[in-house]
Amino acid sequence: MTAPIRAYAIVSCIAAIAAVRPAIAETPGVLWKAAGDNGAVAAGGAEAADAALEMLKRGNAVDAAVTAVLVLSVTDPTLFCIGGEMPMLVYDARRGVVEVVAGLGVAPRLATVDYFAKHKGGRIPEADDPATAAVPGAFDACLAALDRYGTITFAEAARPTLRILETHRGGWQADLAKTLRRLMEAETSSGGDRRRGLRLVADCFYRGPIARELDAWSRAHGGLLRYADLATHVTRIEDPVCVDYRGLTICKCGVWTQGPYLLETLRLLEKFDLRALGHNSPGYIHALVEAMKLGLADRDTHYADPLFVEVPLRELLSVPYADLRRGLIDMDRASLELRPGDPRGGKALLRMRPESNRVPAGPAGDTTTCVVADRFGNVVAATPSGFGGVLAGETGIRLGSRLRSFNAWRGHPDCIEPGKRPRITLTPTLVLEAGKPVAAISVAGGDLQDQVGLQLLLSYMEFGLSPEQAVTAPRFATEHLIGSFNQPPPKLGSLSVYESLGRATIDALTARGHRVDIVKPPLGNPVMLILDPKTGRKNAAGDPRANRHARAY
């Protein structure tokens, strides 16, 4: 935490404590906050947090994160599956670097615009259709992370999950238990070579008998996934996208996620005096929402898999572009238009607007969360997902439905193509100070993820709130965007708020033209971890209203 943050923290934290007290009282028995000098974790299901804590005591942060993620596939099965996706940010203390484990599969070879035009009415269908499954990315991401940063075998990481599965006598849980045992058996041929064992597990899943079974099931049930798609899958290790904000470095995954729009929003906000506006004041909320609208419009217009599309990321995150776009923010009036910019042309507004491309709306699913820090200085932020997909027969593996994050609009950067990654909402965050990690955030909730993540970041960076205060403070969000799942049209000017923000604040926002809707918590499901750079003390918390859990020792 920088010196200006520390100086401001006393007053802001007193106000925040009053704001979050009712939320704490509503969730008795949930162990949602924890602090320790050695290691800490905040995640979804309680069993996942417990398993991660036990692993932290003998392994490192990546070992613990992978262990937690595998458990989450059982404790949070409607939110995450090993056939889904998981971007992960890792701070590797040994090398002093942040890296992205890009746990996202591509569209199968059969997933073309022409296919969806001929068979699905010109649109990508809902989550219960096997044709929405991308190549599973989450499982290989776990193996790649263990290979690159971990110290344990797959069997060691999977045993807590297997113990939970073995309490079930039938159903998908028993089938998944059999699949995990087959993967563990494949690992035993490694001759004691841990990394070779991990490759054997990957081969069994992606190029061996399990891949054959997934192929057969997909063919029989109208899916597009084939053996060749699985066999050629790779997990990319990438550099993060980063910007500096008031002496801190904020790291996100690339434009195959929505993450960089949060960085663009910070660029827009860095010339506002947010502290003078006051935490969660009408002016503060208005500034954040109007800046997010501009960042989201650029997300919806420009973002896609950079291996297929040239995304003008440098221009989108540049100071001159932010200066142009900032002039569009009217502090007295809410915008009721989608306003993407023209970063290539150096103009504040782009002539063509994305709302001309609209298809029928579909329901969004959900995601889960995991942040971990260990005694060695390693930190992980991961956002596992795989909501609402289909169960692939007796494998017990649920396939995700991530092709819904593509569109079928010819000429749009995120139009579906074979071998292309969809632009996903999953967007973990790491924050560095002087090159060392000081905060990690993961949020579940689709298009809410970076809206909530921004609020948590600024609560910490500008106002010095602790994790437990930040995750339980009143939140707000907008649907002034093109939805990321089946592309529902924007709700222009929309603003969802907690009633606990207070009637005066809500009335002031309405007077500025926001179309305010009062909603019950939670808006998004966040977890947050903060590390004291001087003492090494680790504080973790997850929103108890979203059944998030934290552990530390």
TORTOR-927892 format. One record per residue (C-alpha): x, y, z; residue in three letters. Coordinates in nm, 2 decimals. Example, Ala and Ser with C-alpha at 12.3 -4.5 7.8 and 13.67 -1.06 7.14 Angstrom:
<nodes>
X	Y	Z	type
1.23	-0.45	0.78	ALA $
1.37	-0.11	0.71	SER $
</nodes>
This chain:
<nodes>
X	Y	Z	type
0.00	0.00	0.00	MET $
0.14	0.34	-0.09	THR $
0.19	0.61	0.17	ALA $
-0.10	0.82	0.05	PRO $
-0.33	0.52	0.08	ILE $
-0.22	0.46	0.44	ARG $
-0.27	0.82	0.53	ALA $
-0.63	0.81	0.41	TYR $
-0.72	0.47	0.53	ALA $
-0.83	0.56	0.89	ILE $
-1.12	0.78	0.80	VAL $
-1.24	0.57	0.50	SER $
-1.22	0.24	0.69	CYS $
-1.44	0.38	0.98	ILE $
-1.71	0.47	0.72	ALA $
-1.67	0.13	0.55	ALA $
-1.72	-0.07	0.88	ILE $
-2.06	0.09	0.93	ALA $
-2.16	0.01	0.57	ALA $
-2.07	-0.36	0.59	VAL $
-2.18	-0.45	0.94	ARG $
-2.53	-0.56	0.83	PRO $
-2.39	-0.80	0.57	ALA $
-2.17	-0.97	0.83	ILE $
-2.47	-1.02	1.06	ALA $
-2.67	-1.19	0.78	GLU $
-2.43	-1.48	0.74	THR $
-2.36	-1.66	1.06	PRO $
-2.14	-1.97	1.05	GLY $
-1.97	-1.88	0.72	VAL $
-1.59	-1.86	0.76	LEU $
-1.55	-1.59	0.51	TRP $
-1.24	-1.39	0.63	LYS $
-0.90	-1.50	0.76	ALA $
-0.55	-1.37	0.82	ALA $
-0.22	-1.54	0.87	GLY $
0.16	-1.49	0.83	ASP $
0.22	-1.81	0.63	ASN $
-0.05	-1.87	0.37	GLY $
-0.41	-1.77	0.29	ALA $
-0.68	-1.87	0.05	VAL $
-1.03	-1.74	-0.04	ALA $
-1.25	-1.95	-0.27	ALA $
-1.60	-2.08	-0.33	GLY $
-1.70	-2.40	-0.15	GLY $
-1.58	-2.45	0.20	ALA $
-1.43	-2.79	0.12	GLU $
-1.22	-2.63	-0.15	ALA $
-1.08	-2.37	0.09	ALA $
-1.01	-2.64	0.35	ASP $
-0.83	-2.86	0.10	ALA $
-0.62	-2.56	-0.02	ALA $
-0.52	-2.47	0.33	LEU $
-0.40	-2.82	0.40	GLU $
-0.20	-2.82	0.08	MET $
-0.05	-2.47	0.16	LEU $
0.10	-2.63	0.47	LYS $
0.32	-2.87	0.27	ARG $
0.32	-2.72	-0.09	GLY $
0.30	-2.39	-0.26	ASN $
0.03	-2.15	-0.38	ALA $
-0.01	-2.32	-0.72	VAL $
-0.03	-2.67	-0.56	ASP $
-0.30	-2.53	-0.33	ALA $
-0.49	-2.35	-0.61	ALA $
-0.51	-2.65	-0.83	VAL $
-0.62	-2.87	-0.54	THR $
-0.89	-2.61	-0.46	ALA $
-1.00	-2.59	-0.83	VAL $
-1.04	-2.97	-0.86	LEU $
-1.26	-2.97	-0.54	VAL $
-1.46	-2.68	-0.68	LEU $
-1.56	-2.90	-0.97	SER $
-1.76	-3.11	-0.72	VAL $
-1.86	-2.85	-0.45	THR $
-1.97	-2.59	-0.71	ASP $
-2.08	-2.82	-1.00	PRO $
-2.33	-2.57	-1.15	THR $
-2.05	-2.30	-1.16	LEU $
-1.74	-2.49	-1.27	PHE $
-1.64	-2.81	-1.44	CYS $
-1.31	-2.96	-1.54	ILE $
-1.45	-2.95	-1.90	GLY $
-1.47	-2.58	-1.87	GLY $
-1.23	-2.29	-1.86	GLU $
-0.99	-2.12	-1.61	MET $
-0.76	-1.83	-1.67	PRO $
-0.50	-1.80	-1.40	MET $
-0.26	-1.53	-1.30	LEU $
0.05	-1.65	-1.12	VAL $
0.32	-1.45	-0.95	TYR $
0.63	-1.67	-0.95	ASP $
0.84	-1.55	-0.66	ALA $
1.15	-1.75	-0.77	ARG $
1.17	-1.56	-1.10	ARG $
0.99	-1.24	-0.98	GLY $
0.74	-1.25	-1.28	VAL $
0.36	-1.26	-1.34	VAL $
0.24	-1.50	-1.60	GLU $
-0.09	-1.60	-1.74	VAL $
-0.20	-1.96	-1.76	VAL $
-0.45	-1.93	-2.05	ALA $
-0.68	-2.21	-1.95	GLY $
-0.92	-2.16	-2.24	LEU $
-1.00	-2.40	-2.52	GLY $
-1.08	-2.31	-2.88	VAL $
-1.38	-2.36	-3.10	ALA $
-1.39	-2.71	-3.26	PRO $
-1.31	-2.75	-3.63	ARG $
-1.68	-2.80	-3.71	LEU $
-1.78	-2.47	-3.53	ALA $
-1.83	-2.24	-3.83	THR $
-2.07	-1.96	-3.90	VAL $
-2.21	-2.16	-4.18	ASP $
-2.28	-2.45	-3.95	TYR $
-2.48	-2.23	-3.71	PHE $
-2.66	-2.06	-4.00	ALA $
-2.77	-2.40	-4.14	LYS $
-2.85	-2.59	-3.82	HIS $
-2.91	-2.33	-3.54	LYS $
-3.10	-2.05	-3.71	GLY $
-2.80	-1.83	-3.75	GLY $
-2.72	-1.81	-3.38	ARG $
-2.52	-1.99	-3.12	ILE $
-2.76	-2.19	-2.90	PRO $
-2.81	-2.20	-2.52	GLU $
-2.60	-2.38	-2.27	ALA $
-2.79	-2.71	-2.28	ASP $
-2.70	-2.77	-2.64	ASP $
-2.38	-2.99	-2.69	PRO $
-2.29	-2.77	-2.99	ALA $
-2.19	-2.49	-2.74	THR $
-1.89	-2.68	-2.60	ALA $
-1.54	-2.55	-2.67	ALA $
-1.23	-2.77	-2.62	VAL $
-1.20	-2.82	-2.24	PRO $
-0.93	-2.58	-2.11	GLY $
-0.95	-2.59	-1.74	ALA $
-0.82	-2.94	-1.68	PHE $
-0.50	-2.89	-1.89	ASP $
-0.45	-2.55	-1.72	ALA $
-0.43	-2.73	-1.39	CYS $
-0.17	-2.97	-1.52	LEU $
0.03	-2.70	-1.70	ALA $
0.03	-2.49	-1.38	ALA $
0.15	-2.79	-1.17	LEU $
0.42	-2.86	-1.43	ASP $
0.55	-2.50	-1.45	ARG $
0.52	-2.39	-1.09	TYR $
0.40	-2.67	-0.87	GLY $
0.57	-2.94	-0.65	THR $
0.31	-3.21	-0.63	ILE $
0.17	-3.49	-0.85	THR $
-0.18	-3.49	-1.01	PHE $
-0.28	-3.77	-0.77	ALA $
-0.19	-3.56	-0.47	GLU $
-0.39	-3.26	-0.61	ALA $
-0.69	-3.48	-0.69	ALA $
-0.71	-3.69	-0.37	ARG $
-0.93	-3.44	-0.18	PRO $
-1.17	-3.43	-0.47	THR $
-1.18	-3.81	-0.50	LEU $
-1.25	-3.84	-0.12	ARG $
-1.56	-3.62	-0.17	ILE $
-1.67	-3.80	-0.48	LEU $
-1.64	-4.14	-0.30	GLU $
-1.92	-4.04	-0.06	THR $
-2.16	-4.07	-0.35	HIS $
-2.28	-4.42	-0.46	ARG $
-2.40	-4.33	-0.80	GLY $
-2.47	-4.05	-1.05	GLY $
-2.22	-3.83	-1.23	TRP $
-2.01	-3.81	-0.91	GLN $
-1.94	-4.19	-0.92	ALA $
-1.86	-4.16	-1.29	ASP $
-1.62	-3.87	-1.24	LEU $
-1.45	-4.06	-0.95	ALA $
-1.38	-4.35	-1.20	LYS $
-1.24	-4.10	-1.45	THR $
-1.01	-3.95	-1.19	LEU $
-0.88	-4.29	-1.09	ARG $
-0.81	-4.37	-1.46	ARG $
-0.61	-4.05	-1.48	LEU $
-0.42	-4.13	-1.16	MET $
-0.34	-4.48	-1.30	GLU $
-0.20	-4.32	-1.61	ALA $
0.03	-4.11	-1.40	GLU $
0.18	-4.42	-1.23	THR $
0.37	-4.51	-1.55	SER $
0.60	-4.21	-1.50	SER $
0.86	-4.41	-1.31	GLY $
0.86	-4.14	-1.04	GLY $
0.92	-3.85	-1.28	ASP $
0.66	-3.59	-1.16	ARG $
0.65	-3.38	-1.47	ARG $
0.64	-3.68	-1.70	ARG $
0.35	-3.81	-1.49	GLY $
0.16	-3.49	-1.55	LEU $
0.21	-3.52	-1.93	ARG $
0.08	-3.88	-1.91	LEU $
-0.23	-3.75	-1.74	VAL $
-0.28	-3.49	-2.01	ALA $
-0.23	-3.76	-2.28	ASP $
-0.49	-3.98	-2.12	CYS $
-0.75	-3.70	-2.11	PHE $
-0.67	-3.52	-2.44	TYR $
-0.51	-3.79	-2.66	ARG $
-0.60	-4.12	-2.50	GLY $
-0.91	-4.32	-2.40	PRO $
-1.10	-4.04	-2.24	ILE $
-1.06	-3.82	-2.55	ALA $
-1.20	-4.11	-2.76	ARG $
-1.50	-4.14	-2.52	GLU $
-1.57	-3.76	-2.53	LEU $
-1.55	-3.78	-2.92	ASP $
-1.80	-4.07	-2.93	ALA $
-2.04	-3.90	-2.69	TRP $
-2.03	-3.57	-2.88	SER $
-2.09	-3.74	-3.22	ARG $
-2.39	-3.93	-3.07	ALA $
-2.55	-3.62	-2.91	HIS $
-2.51	-3.35	-3.18	GLY $
-2.19	-3.20	-3.04	GLY $
-1.91	-3.05	-3.25	LEU $
-1.62	-3.16	-3.03	LEU $
-1.40	-3.43	-3.20	ARG $
-1.08	-3.63	-3.10	TYR $
-0.86	-3.41	-3.33	ALA $
-0.98	-3.10	-3.14	ASP $
-0.88	-3.25	-2.81	LEU $
-0.56	-3.40	-2.93	ALA $
-0.42	-3.07	-3.06	THR $
-0.52	-2.86	-2.75	HIS $
-0.24	-2.66	-2.58	VAL $
-0.23	-2.44	-2.28	THR $
-0.06	-2.11	-2.36	ARG $
0.16	-1.93	-2.11	ILE $
0.13	-1.56	-2.18	GLU $
0.25	-1.23	-2.05	ASP $
-0.01	-1.03	-1.86	PRO $
-0.15	-0.69	-1.97	VAL $
-0.06	-0.42	-1.71	CYS $
-0.11	-0.06	-1.64	VAL $
0.03	0.16	-1.36	ASP $
-0.22	0.34	-1.13	TYR $
-0.09	0.57	-0.86	ARG $
0.23	0.37	-0.80	GLY $
0.07	0.03	-0.83	LEU $
0.08	-0.21	-1.12	THR $
-0.25	-0.39	-1.21	ILE $
-0.22	-0.71	-1.41	CYS $
-0.49	-0.88	-1.62	LYS $
-0.52	-1.15	-1.88	CYS $
-0.53	-1.05	-2.25	GLY $
-0.80	-0.94	-2.49	VAL $
-0.93	-1.30	-2.52	TRP $
-1.09	-1.20	-2.18	THR $
-1.27	-0.88	-2.08	GLN $
-0.99	-0.79	-1.84	GLY $
-0.81	-0.51	-2.03	PRO $
-1.13	-0.30	-2.02	TYR $
-1.08	-0.26	-1.65	LEU $
-0.73	-0.12	-1.72	LEU $
-0.88	0.12	-1.97	GLU $
-1.13	0.23	-1.71	THR $
-0.85	0.30	-1.46	LEU $
-0.68	0.51	-1.73	ARG $
-1.00	0.71	-1.76	LEU $
-1.04	0.75	-1.38	LEU $
-0.68	0.84	-1.28	GLU $
-0.74	1.21	-1.34	LYS $
-1.05	1.22	-1.12	PHE $
-1.00	1.30	-0.75	ASP $
-1.19	1.00	-0.64	LEU $
-1.10	1.05	-0.27	ARG $
-1.24	1.39	-0.27	ALA $
-1.57	1.26	-0.42	LEU $
-1.59	1.01	-0.13	GLY $
-1.63	0.63	-0.13	HIS $
-1.97	0.53	-0.27	ASN $
-2.09	0.89	-0.30	SER $
-2.32	0.98	-0.59	PRO $
-2.03	1.15	-0.77	GLY $
-1.80	0.86	-0.72	TYR $
-2.05	0.60	-0.84	ILE $
-2.14	0.82	-1.14	HIS $
-1.78	0.86	-1.24	ALA $
-1.71	0.48	-1.22	LEU $
-2.02	0.38	-1.41	VAL $
-1.97	0.64	-1.69	GLU $
-1.60	0.53	-1.72	ALA $
-1.70	0.16	-1.73	MET $
-1.96	0.23	-2.00	LYS $
-1.68	0.36	-2.22	LEU $
-1.45	0.07	-2.15	GLY $
-1.72	-0.18	-2.20	LEU $
-1.82	-0.03	-2.53	ALA $
-1.46	-0.07	-2.65	ASP $
-1.46	-0.43	-2.51	ARG $
-1.77	-0.52	-2.71	ASP $
-1.64	-0.36	-3.03	THR $
-1.27	-0.45	-3.04	HIS $
-1.18	-0.75	-2.82	TYR $
-1.13	-1.10	-2.96	ALA $
-0.86	-1.37	-2.97	ASP $
-0.54	-1.18	-3.07	PRO $
-0.42	-1.49	-3.25	LEU $
-0.69	-1.43	-3.51	PHE $
-0.76	-1.06	-3.49	VAL $
-0.54	-0.75	-3.46	GLU $
-0.67	-0.58	-3.15	VAL $
-0.54	-0.22	-3.10	PRO $
-0.46	-0.29	-2.74	LEU $
-0.17	-0.04	-2.71	ARG $
-0.39	0.24	-2.84	GLU $
-0.68	0.14	-2.62	LEU $
-0.47	0.16	-2.31	LEU $
-0.27	0.47	-2.40	SER $
-0.29	0.80	-2.21	VAL $
-0.37	1.01	-2.52	PRO $
-0.67	0.78	-2.60	TYR $
-0.79	0.80	-2.24	ALA $
-0.77	1.18	-2.25	ASP $
-0.99	1.18	-2.56	LEU $
-1.24	0.94	-2.42	ARG $
-1.25	1.11	-2.07	ARG $
-1.40	1.42	-2.23	GLY $
-1.71	1.22	-2.31	LEU $
-1.80	1.18	-1.94	ILE $
-2.05	1.43	-1.83	ASP $
-2.05	1.45	-1.45	MET $
-2.40	1.59	-1.44	ASP $
-2.57	1.34	-1.67	ARG $
-2.57	0.97	-1.73	ALA $
-2.50	0.85	-2.09	SER $
-2.78	0.67	-2.26	LEU $
-2.58	0.56	-2.57	GLU $
-2.33	0.30	-2.65	LEU $
-2.01	0.49	-2.74	ARG $
-1.72	0.28	-2.86	PRO $
-1.41	0.47	-2.96	GLY $
-1.17	0.47	-3.25	ASP $
-0.83	0.39	-3.11	PRO $
-0.68	0.32	-3.45	ARG $
-0.79	0.66	-3.58	GLY $
-0.72	0.84	-3.26	GLY $
-1.08	0.96	-3.22	LYS $
-1.30	0.95	-2.91	ALA $
-1.59	0.80	-3.10	LEU $
-1.63	0.53	-3.36	LEU $
-1.88	0.59	-3.64	ARG $
-2.02	0.23	-3.64	MET $
-2.19	0.11	-3.32	ARG $
-2.21	-0.25	-3.22	PRO $
-2.58	-0.24	-3.12	GLU $
-2.67	-0.28	-3.49	SER $
-2.58	-0.64	-3.44	ASN $
-2.85	-0.79	-3.21	ARG $
-2.97	-1.14	-3.16	VAL $
-3.22	-1.28	-2.91	PRO $
-3.11	-1.28	-2.55	ALA $
-3.02	-1.59	-2.35	GLY $
-2.96	-1.65	-1.98	PRO $
-2.61	-1.61	-1.84	ALA $
-2.45	-1.88	-1.62	GLY $
-2.20	-1.83	-1.34	ASP $
-1.85	-1.90	-1.23	THR $
-1.65	-1.96	-0.91	THR $
-1.33	-1.81	-0.76	THR $
-0.99	-1.88	-0.61	CYS $
-0.71	-1.66	-0.47	VAL $
-0.41	-1.81	-0.29	VAL $
-0.08	-1.68	-0.13	ALA $
0.19	-1.89	0.02	ASP $
0.49	-1.85	0.26	ARG $
0.73	-1.84	-0.03	PHE $
0.59	-1.53	-0.19	GLY $
0.39	-1.69	-0.47	ASN $
0.04	-1.57	-0.54	VAL $
-0.23	-1.71	-0.76	VAL $
-0.56	-1.55	-0.88	ALA $
-0.78	-1.79	-1.08	ALA $
-1.14	-1.77	-1.21	THR $
-1.27	-2.12	-1.29	PRO $
-1.59	-2.16	-1.49	SER $
-1.79	-2.41	-1.70	GLY $
-2.14	-2.32	-1.61	PHE $
-2.46	-2.48	-1.75	GLY $
-2.30	-2.72	-1.99	GLY $
-2.38	-3.08	-2.08	VAL $
-2.27	-3.40	-1.90	LEU $
-2.07	-3.62	-2.14	ALA $
-2.22	-3.96	-2.05	GLY $
-2.04	-4.20	-1.82	GLU $
-1.72	-4.00	-1.82	THR $
-1.87	-3.78	-1.54	GLY $
-1.71	-3.49	-1.72	ILE $
-1.94	-3.19	-1.77	ARG $
-1.85	-2.99	-2.08	LEU $
-1.88	-2.61	-2.07	GLY $
-2.08	-2.39	-2.30	SER $
-1.82	-2.13	-2.37	ARG $
-1.90	-2.10	-2.75	LEU $
-2.19	-1.88	-2.63	ARG $
-1.93	-1.61	-2.58	SER $
-1.88	-1.59	-2.95	PHE $
-2.12	-1.42	-3.19	ASN $
-2.22	-1.52	-3.54	ALA $
-2.19	-1.17	-3.69	TRP $
-1.97	-1.19	-4.00	ARG $
-1.70	-0.93	-3.98	GLY $
-1.71	-0.88	-3.61	HIS $
-1.37	-0.95	-3.43	PRO $
-1.54	-1.21	-3.20	ASP $
-1.72	-1.39	-3.47	CYS $
-1.69	-1.77	-3.43	ILE $
-1.42	-1.95	-3.62	GLU $
-1.26	-2.30	-3.59	PRO $
-0.95	-2.29	-3.37	GLY $
-1.04	-1.95	-3.22	LYS $
-1.08	-1.87	-2.85	ARG $
-1.40	-1.69	-2.75	PRO $
-1.37	-1.36	-2.58	ARG $
-1.46	-1.46	-2.22	ILE $
-1.57	-1.27	-1.91	THR $
-1.33	-1.46	-1.68	LEU $
-1.09	-1.21	-1.55	THR $
-0.87	-1.26	-1.24	PRO $
-0.65	-0.96	-1.11	THR $
-0.31	-0.93	-0.95	LEU $
-0.18	-0.60	-0.81	VAL $
0.20	-0.53	-0.76	LEU $
0.38	-0.27	-0.57	GLU $
0.76	-0.23	-0.65	ALA $
0.73	-0.55	-0.84	GLY $
0.59	-0.76	-0.55	LYS $
0.23	-0.88	-0.52	PRO $
0.01	-0.69	-0.27	VAL $
-0.34	-0.79	-0.38	ALA $
-0.53	-1.06	-0.57	ALA $
-0.89	-1.06	-0.67	ILE $
-1.13	-1.31	-0.84	SER $
-1.50	-1.24	-0.91	VAL $
-1.78	-1.47	-1.04	ALA $
-2.06	-1.32	-1.23	GLY $
-2.02	-1.29	-1.60	GLY $
-2.03	-0.92	-1.71	ASP $
-2.03	-0.82	-1.35	LEU $
-1.68	-0.95	-1.29	GLN $
-1.47	-0.65	-1.37	ASP $
-1.74	-0.41	-1.25	GLN $
-1.71	-0.56	-0.91	VAL $
-1.33	-0.61	-0.94	GLY $
-1.29	-0.23	-1.02	LEU $
-1.49	-0.14	-0.70	GLN $
-1.28	-0.37	-0.49	LEU $
-0.95	-0.24	-0.64	LEU $
-1.05	0.12	-0.58	LEU $
-1.18	0.05	-0.23	SER $
-0.83	-0.08	-0.16	TYR $
-0.61	0.15	-0.37	MET $
-0.79	0.48	-0.30	GLU $
-0.95	0.43	0.04	PHE $
-0.75	0.16	0.21	GLY $
-1.03	-0.08	0.28	LEU $
-0.94	-0.43	0.41	SER $
-1.06	-0.73	0.21	PRO $
-1.35	-0.80	0.45	GLU $
-1.46	-0.44	0.41	GLN $
-1.42	-0.43	0.04	ALA $
-1.61	-0.75	-0.04	VAL $
-1.91	-0.66	0.18	THR $
-1.94	-0.29	0.10	ALA $
-2.25	-0.19	-0.10	PRO $
-2.20	-0.25	-0.47	ARG $
-2.35	-0.13	-0.80	PHE $
-2.34	-0.24	-1.16	ALA $
-2.47	-0.16	-1.51	THR $
-2.61	-0.36	-1.80	GLU $
-2.52	-0.08	-2.04	HIS $
-2.33	-0.33	-2.26	LEU $
-2.38	-0.61	-2.51	ILE $
-2.42	-0.92	-2.30	GLY $
-2.13	-1.17	-2.32	SER $
-2.36	-1.48	-2.35	PHE $
-2.57	-1.50	-2.66	ASN $
-2.53	-1.12	-2.69	GLN $
-2.85	-0.98	-2.54	PRO $
-2.89	-0.61	-2.63	PRO $
-2.79	-0.34	-2.38	PRO $
-3.01	-0.19	-2.12	LYS $
-2.90	0.17	-2.18	LEU $
-2.85	0.38	-1.87	GLY $
-2.93	0.09	-1.64	SER $
-2.78	0.10	-1.28	LEU $
-2.84	-0.17	-1.02	SER $
-2.76	-0.07	-0.66	VAL $
-2.79	-0.20	-0.31	TYR $
-3.05	-0.03	-0.09	GLU $
-2.78	0.01	0.17	SER $
-2.63	0.29	-0.03	LEU $
-2.90	0.50	0.11	GLY $
-3.20	0.69	-0.02	ARG $
-3.02	1.02	-0.07	ALA $
-2.75	0.86	-0.28	THR $
-3.00	0.66	-0.49	ILE $
-3.21	0.98	-0.55	ASP $
-2.90	1.17	-0.65	ALA $
-2.81	0.91	-0.91	LEU $
-3.17	0.90	-1.04	THR $
-3.15	1.28	-1.08	ALA $
-2.84	1.24	-1.30	ARG $
-3.04	1.03	-1.54	GLY $
-2.94	0.68	-1.43	HIS $
-3.22	0.42	-1.46	ARG $
-3.18	0.29	-1.11	VAL $
-3.30	-0.05	-1.00	ASP $
-3.26	-0.16	-0.63	ILE $
-3.14	-0.52	-0.60	VAL $
-3.06	-0.75	-0.32	LYS $
-2.70	-0.86	-0.26	PRO $
-2.49	-1.01	-0.40	PRO $
-2.40	-0.84	-0.72	LEU $
-2.11	-1.06	-0.83	GLY $
-1.94	-1.31	-0.60	ASN $
-1.59	-1.18	-0.51	PRO $
-1.29	-1.30	-0.32	VAL $
-0.99	-1.08	-0.23	MET $
-0.65	-1.12	-0.08	LEU $
-0.42	-0.85	0.04	ILE $
-0.05	-0.89	0.14	LEU $
0.13	-0.65	0.36	ASP $
0.46	-0.58	0.18	PRO $
0.64	-0.51	0.50	LYS $
0.52	-0.78	0.74	THR $
0.41	-1.05	0.49	GLY $
0.08	-1.07	0.67	ARG $
-0.19	-1.21	0.44	LYS $
-0.56	-1.11	0.47	ASN $
-0.82	-1.29	0.27	ALA $
-1.20	-1.26	0.25	ALA $
-1.49	-1.36	0.03	GLY $
-1.84	-1.22	0.02	ASP $
-2.03	-1.43	0.27	PRO $
-2.36	-1.35	0.10	ARG $
-2.22	-1.54	-0.20	ALA $
-2.10	-1.84	0.01	ASN $
-1.73	-1.75	-0.04	ARG $
-1.49	-1.89	0.22	HIS $
-1.14	-1.80	0.34	ALA $
-0.87	-1.98	0.54	ARG $
-0.52	-1.88	0.66	ALA $
-0.25	-2.00	0.90	TYR $
</nodes>
